[in-house]
Amino acid sequence: MDFALTDDQQTIRSAVAELAGKFDDHYWMTKDHNHEFPQEFYDAFADGGWLGITTPEEYGGSGYGISEACLLLEEVAASGAGMNGASSIHMSIFGMHPVIVHGSEELKARTLPRIVNGDLHVCFGVTEPGAGLDTTRITTFAKRDGDRYIVNGRKVWISKALESEKILLLTRTAKFEDSPRKTDGLTLFLTDLDRNKVDIRPIPKMGRNAVSSNELFIDGLEIPVEDRVGEEGQGFKYILDGLNPERCLIAAEALGIGRAALRTAVRYANEREVFGRPIGMNQGIQFPLADSLAKLDAAELMLRKATWLYDKGMPCGREANTAKYLCAEAGFDAADRALQTHGGMGYSEEYHVARYFREARLTRIAPISQEMILNFLGSHVLGLPRSY
């Protein structure tokens, strides 16, 4: 059992940390407060070729696995960029996996190189207000009309819709009640986000405000059949391919935020003096931070195992879900303790731990809640009766 990173992985980690480090906490605080997309950061990573880390080489990418993508996003988050930084490039780095595996050569050739070079922003349209995590119950419908589809419906929590030219859109092409299995009748498209047919409304939210979350109202969107990913009615199966790596990517981002928060807390605990001594000398400060270090390190090991299994083509559902659960818990606890270490100043924006806290909290909800992870482990791993 080898725990060492490869030379390539070490190089990726160092290079990403160096590049992300050029964008300091003040940059991210300003972008977050102004609700402004971090275009300079995005462009820097596009220019460095990082957006194509998992895209096959024939489309301009580097062809690396999910292990390398997780190292990249972990270092981005750990730099202090948090979820604002990670979410600005997350979709470009791995969101196109269903297209890479199931899309036509023509569709891949006209979209993937543009995603790799940063020219093309894409958002992912799955979630709906009436369906939540029960994806089979979405109602956005694509009706076939000759060589095109006409789409009507509604999506919610769509990140980067304001910046995106295209959307990877999951729809129904057969109604739920008319489908032999509940997972049948779902079709995936990669198509233009036509502002004349799609009304995009940003959602006011608690944090991660440099990257918008949006509600989409789709009215008569026309999609050419060439924009369909794979076969009609197989969209649910296509998005399932990306669920385990998605868990790993979010785990890496949560881990990175936890590292950033812990680093900030340790620095403050060494520098801040009360009653003539640094507060880090007090066990009431030191022990929670040491506990967070231990939990982050343990969560990281589970993440490394999950990504190793996935890249080897081995089953990893148990490990990927566990990694997401543990990293999200450890990352949030570290952010919470970092805020507590700062006392009243932690509640201000000056030391940035309040931003880490808000963004770490997101990883316990998205892309799937901690409770749904436990549902999976309870029923699929422990063999307990399914609770939903």
MIVEXVEX-717882 format. One record per residue (C-alpha): x, y, z. Coordinates in nm, 3 decimals. Layout:
<sites>
    east   north      up
       X       Y       Z
...
</sites>
This chain:
<sites>
    east   north      up
   0.000   0.000   0.000
   0.167   0.321  -0.122
   0.049   0.651   0.023
   0.295   0.866  -0.172
   0.178   1.097  -0.449
   0.332   1.040  -0.790
   0.576   1.293  -0.933
   0.302   1.426  -1.160
   0.063   1.460  -0.867
   0.323   1.643  -0.659
   0.386   1.878  -0.950
   0.013   1.942  -0.992
  -0.030   2.015  -0.622
   0.265   2.255  -0.609
   0.181   2.436  -0.932
  -0.186   2.483  -0.841
  -0.098   2.605  -0.492
   0.142   2.859  -0.640
  -0.110   2.986  -0.896
  -0.404   2.998  -0.655
  -0.185   3.174  -0.400
  -0.166   3.476  -0.628
  -0.531   3.549  -0.539
  -0.539   3.644  -0.173
  -0.817   3.654   0.084
  -0.889   4.018   0.008
  -0.954   3.929  -0.357
  -1.207   3.664  -0.256
  -1.370   3.883   0.007
  -1.419   4.158  -0.252
  -1.561   3.922  -0.514
  -1.793   3.765  -0.260
  -1.921   4.099  -0.127
  -1.972   4.239  -0.477
  -2.138   3.921  -0.610
  -1.883   3.936  -0.891
  -1.760   3.631  -1.083
  -1.381   3.581  -1.032
  -1.295   3.624  -1.398
  -0.925   3.692  -1.338
  -0.889   3.372  -1.137
  -1.085   3.173  -1.396
  -0.873   3.311  -1.680
  -0.549   3.231  -1.497
  -0.649   2.868  -1.456
  -0.772   2.847  -1.815
  -0.446   2.998  -1.944
  -0.253   2.745  -1.734
  -0.440   2.457  -1.897
  -0.592   2.341  -1.569
  -0.955   2.338  -1.686
  -0.877   2.039  -1.907
  -0.708   1.825  -1.644
  -0.953   1.535  -1.691
  -1.049   1.602  -2.055
  -0.899   1.353  -2.304
  -0.588   1.474  -2.487
  -0.756   1.456  -2.829
  -0.982   1.744  -2.720
  -0.702   1.956  -2.580
  -0.698   1.826  -2.224
  -0.442   1.642  -2.011
  -0.631   1.316  -1.964
  -0.566   1.280  -1.592
  -0.798   1.103  -1.348
  -1.021   1.209  -1.063
  -0.729   1.181  -0.820
  -0.551   1.467  -0.993
  -0.871   1.671  -1.027
  -0.930   1.637  -0.653
  -0.576   1.752  -0.577
  -0.637   2.056  -0.796
  -0.966   2.156  -0.634
  -0.838   2.082  -0.284
  -0.545   2.319  -0.335
  -0.772   2.585  -0.482
  -1.000   2.572  -0.178
  -0.705   2.553   0.063
  -0.555   2.870  -0.083
  -0.842   3.064   0.073
  -1.048   3.066  -0.246
  -1.290   2.822  -0.082
  -1.607   2.734  -0.268
  -1.604   3.061  -0.463
  -1.282   2.957  -0.633
  -1.363   2.588  -0.665
  -1.714   2.643  -0.800
  -1.593   2.883  -1.067
  -1.397   2.601  -1.237
  -1.559   2.283  -1.097
  -1.801   2.229  -1.387
  -1.532   2.280  -1.649
  -1.296   2.035  -1.480
  -1.529   1.737  -1.448
  -1.887   1.835  -1.529
  -1.851   1.726  -1.890
  -1.787   1.363  -1.797
  -2.129   1.244  -1.930
  -2.052   1.416  -2.261
  -1.701   1.269  -2.279
  -1.831   0.916  -2.221
  -2.167   0.925  -2.403
  -2.170   1.224  -2.638
  -2.126   1.204  -3.014
  -1.786   1.280  -3.164
  -1.935   1.587  -3.331
  -2.073   1.721  -3.002
  -1.743   1.662  -2.822
  -1.537   1.818  -3.098
  -1.733   2.144  -3.101
  -1.759   2.188  -2.723
  -1.477   2.024  -2.527
  -1.182   2.222  -2.673
  -1.364   2.547  -2.596
  -1.428   2.434  -2.238
  -1.062   2.342  -2.196
  -0.935   2.681  -2.315
  -1.186   2.865  -2.097
  -1.383   3.019  -2.383
  -1.701   2.823  -2.307
  -1.881   2.838  -1.972
  -2.131   2.560  -1.906
  -2.379   2.512  -1.621
  -2.554   2.193  -1.511
  -2.936   2.188  -1.506
  -3.077   1.897  -1.308
  -3.241   2.009  -0.983
  -3.602   2.127  -0.979
  -3.801   2.288  -0.697
  -4.066   2.017  -0.700
  -3.828   1.722  -0.716
  -3.529   1.801  -0.495
  -3.301   1.497  -0.470
  -3.562   1.270  -0.632
  -3.429   1.329  -0.983
  -3.671   1.081  -1.140
  -3.954   1.320  -1.048
  -3.836   1.615  -1.255
  -4.101   1.755  -1.488
  -3.906   1.975  -1.731
  -4.014   1.820  -2.060
  -3.849   1.800  -2.402
  -4.099   1.722  -2.679
  -3.960   1.590  -3.008
  -4.059   1.796  -3.312
  -3.880   1.670  -3.623
  -3.507   1.735  -3.590
  -3.542   1.938  -3.272
  -3.688   1.928  -2.922
  -3.905   2.195  -2.761
  -3.837   2.228  -2.388
  -4.049   2.379  -2.114
  -3.993   2.366  -1.741
  -3.809   2.502  -1.444
  -3.472   2.443  -1.278
  -3.327   2.566  -0.950
  -2.985   2.605  -0.784
  -2.808   2.628  -1.119
  -2.455   2.755  -1.055
  -2.290   2.987  -1.309
  -2.603   3.023  -1.524
  -2.540   3.397  -1.553
  -2.196   3.339  -1.705
  -2.279   3.030  -1.910
  -2.329   3.006  -2.284
  -2.446   2.644  -2.267
  -2.627   2.418  -2.025
  -2.600   2.044  -1.965
  -2.972   1.994  -1.924
  -3.159   1.691  -1.793
  -3.522   1.667  -1.906
  -3.802   1.418  -1.939
  -3.889   1.292  -2.286
  -4.145   1.052  -2.142
  -4.365   1.126  -1.845
  -4.291   0.953  -1.515
  -4.625   0.772  -1.514
  -4.570   0.645  -1.870
  -4.222   0.501  -1.802
  -4.177   0.127  -1.726
  -3.913   0.216  -1.466
  -3.893   0.547  -1.282
  -3.541   0.604  -1.416
  -3.657   0.566  -1.778
  -3.760   0.854  -2.000
  -3.491   1.104  -1.892
  -3.281   1.263  -2.166
  -2.964   1.473  -2.141
  -2.870   1.764  -2.368
  -2.573   1.998  -2.401
  -2.723   2.302  -2.565
  -2.728   2.680  -2.591
  -2.872   2.872  -2.297
  -3.091   3.097  -2.510
  -3.177   3.403  -2.301
  -3.483   3.467  -2.517
  -3.630   3.136  -2.402
  -3.478   3.102  -2.055
  -3.538   3.352  -1.776
  -3.247   3.342  -1.528
  -3.309   3.474  -1.177
  -3.026   3.479  -0.918
  -3.111   3.340  -0.575
  -3.006   3.553  -0.274
  -2.806   3.322  -0.049
  -2.593   3.290   0.261
  -2.252   3.259   0.098
  -2.042   3.171  -0.206
  -2.171   3.486  -0.370
  -1.891   3.528  -0.624
  -2.053   3.237  -0.810
  -2.424   3.281  -0.862
  -2.695   3.023  -0.794
  -3.001   3.067  -1.012
  -3.355   2.968  -1.085
  -3.431   2.902  -1.453
  -3.771   2.937  -1.618
  -3.765   2.760  -1.956
  -4.033   2.853  -2.208
  -4.012   2.702  -2.557
  -3.636   2.642  -2.569
  -3.549   2.481  -2.903
  -3.276   2.216  -2.894
  -3.143   2.054  -3.214
  -3.120   1.677  -3.200
  -2.741   1.710  -3.249
  -2.721   1.855  -2.896
  -2.857   1.539  -2.737
  -2.607   1.342  -2.528
  -2.630   0.976  -2.623
  -2.966   0.806  -2.665
  -3.307   0.943  -2.584
  -3.438   0.818  -2.253
  -3.098   0.717  -2.111
  -3.006   1.044  -1.939
  -3.041   0.915  -1.584
  -2.790   0.638  -1.651
  -2.549   0.892  -1.800
  -2.550   1.124  -1.500
  -2.506   0.827  -1.264
  -2.159   0.778  -1.415
  -2.048   1.099  -1.254
  -2.198   1.063  -0.905
  -1.905   0.896  -0.727
  -1.639   1.130  -0.867
  -1.867   1.425  -0.788
  -1.875   1.312  -0.424
  -1.496   1.301  -0.430
  -1.460   1.648  -0.578
  -1.686   1.805  -0.316
  -1.496   1.614  -0.049
  -1.170   1.762  -0.177
  -1.314   2.113  -0.170
  -1.442   2.065   0.186
  -1.103   1.932   0.288
  -0.932   2.236   0.135
  -1.159   2.482   0.316
  -1.089   2.302   0.642
  -0.714   2.332   0.582
  -0.746   2.704   0.507
  -0.954   2.765   0.819
  -0.718   2.565   1.040
  -0.414   2.748   0.904
  -0.577   3.083   0.976
  -0.678   2.977   1.327
  -0.330   2.852   1.414
  -0.171   3.176   1.296
  -0.414   3.381   1.503
  -0.370   3.157   1.810
   0.008   3.208   1.792
  -0.013   3.584   1.746
  -0.304   3.687   1.968
  -0.203   3.751   2.330
  -0.445   3.775   2.622
  -0.340   3.781   2.989
   0.023   3.806   2.878
   0.039   3.483   2.675
  -0.060   3.360   2.328
  -0.407   3.212   2.335
  -0.276   2.903   2.156
  -0.104   2.807   2.481
  -0.444   2.744   2.633
  -0.566   2.387   2.594
  -0.920   2.517   2.542
  -0.790   2.665   2.213
  -0.521   2.412   2.128
  -0.714   2.088   2.172
  -1.005   2.166   1.934
  -0.758   2.272   1.663
  -0.549   1.959   1.712
  -0.867   1.751   1.698
  -0.961   1.917   1.368
  -0.616   1.840   1.229
  -0.658   1.471   1.315
  -1.005   1.457   1.160
  -0.897   1.634   0.841
  -0.603   1.395   0.804
  -0.828   1.091   0.854
  -1.087   1.222   0.606
  -0.812   1.283   0.351
  -0.708   0.917   0.367
  -1.062   0.804   0.284
  -1.072   1.049  -0.006
  -0.742   0.921  -0.144
  -0.871   0.563  -0.128
  -1.194   0.657  -0.306
  -1.022   0.837  -0.593
  -0.763   0.559  -0.628
  -1.040   0.301  -0.661
  -1.231   0.511  -0.914
  -0.926   0.570  -1.133
  -0.852   0.195  -1.123
  -1.205   0.124  -1.249
  -1.301  -0.049  -0.925
  -1.626  -0.010  -0.724
  -1.603   0.293  -0.497
  -1.957   0.387  -0.393
  -1.895   0.313  -0.026
  -1.564   0.499  -0.020
  -1.676   0.799  -0.228
  -1.983   0.857  -0.014
  -1.788   0.810   0.308
  -1.521   1.051   0.189
  -1.780   1.315   0.110
  -1.940   1.268   0.451
  -1.617   1.277   0.651
  -1.454   1.562   0.461
  -1.766   1.779   0.484
  -1.793   1.716   0.858
  -1.423   1.773   0.923
  -1.406   2.080   0.701
  -1.704   2.246   0.864
  -1.584   2.163   1.216
  -1.246   2.316   1.136
  -1.411   2.632   1.003
  -1.637   2.654   1.308
  -1.342   2.614   1.544
  -1.140   2.868   1.349
  -1.419   3.118   1.395
  -1.441   3.036   1.768
  -1.063   3.075   1.804
  -1.094   3.430   1.674
  -1.367   3.510   1.925
  -1.558   3.826   1.841
  -1.321   3.904   1.556
  -1.420   3.578   1.392
  -1.769   3.717   1.347
  -1.629   4.010   1.151
  -1.507   3.983   0.793
  -1.156   4.109   0.870
  -1.000   3.768   0.931
  -1.196   3.582   0.661
  -1.295   3.288   0.882
  -1.661   3.394   0.863
  -1.642   3.340   0.486
  -1.478   3.001   0.534
  -1.754   2.910   0.779
  -2.032   3.003   0.536
  -1.873   2.818   0.247
  -1.782   2.508   0.448
  -2.145   2.480   0.552
  -2.242   2.440   0.187
  -2.045   2.117   0.155
  -2.278   1.948   0.406
  -2.573   2.019   0.174
  -2.441   2.000  -0.182
  -2.447   1.816  -0.409
  -2.621   1.580  -0.170
  -2.699   1.617   0.199
  -2.517   1.432   0.474
  -2.842   1.258   0.560
  -2.873   1.112   0.210
  -2.515   0.987   0.236
  -2.611   0.805   0.555
  -2.918   0.667   0.377
  -2.688   0.520   0.112
  -2.448   0.370   0.364
  -2.732   0.235   0.576
  -2.917   0.058   0.297
  -2.646  -0.023   0.039
  -2.356  -0.104   0.272
  -2.514  -0.218   0.600
  -2.810  -0.383   0.431
  -3.074  -0.205   0.639
  -3.424  -0.141   0.496
  -3.437   0.155   0.259
  -3.586   0.457   0.438
  -3.699   0.662   0.138
</sites>
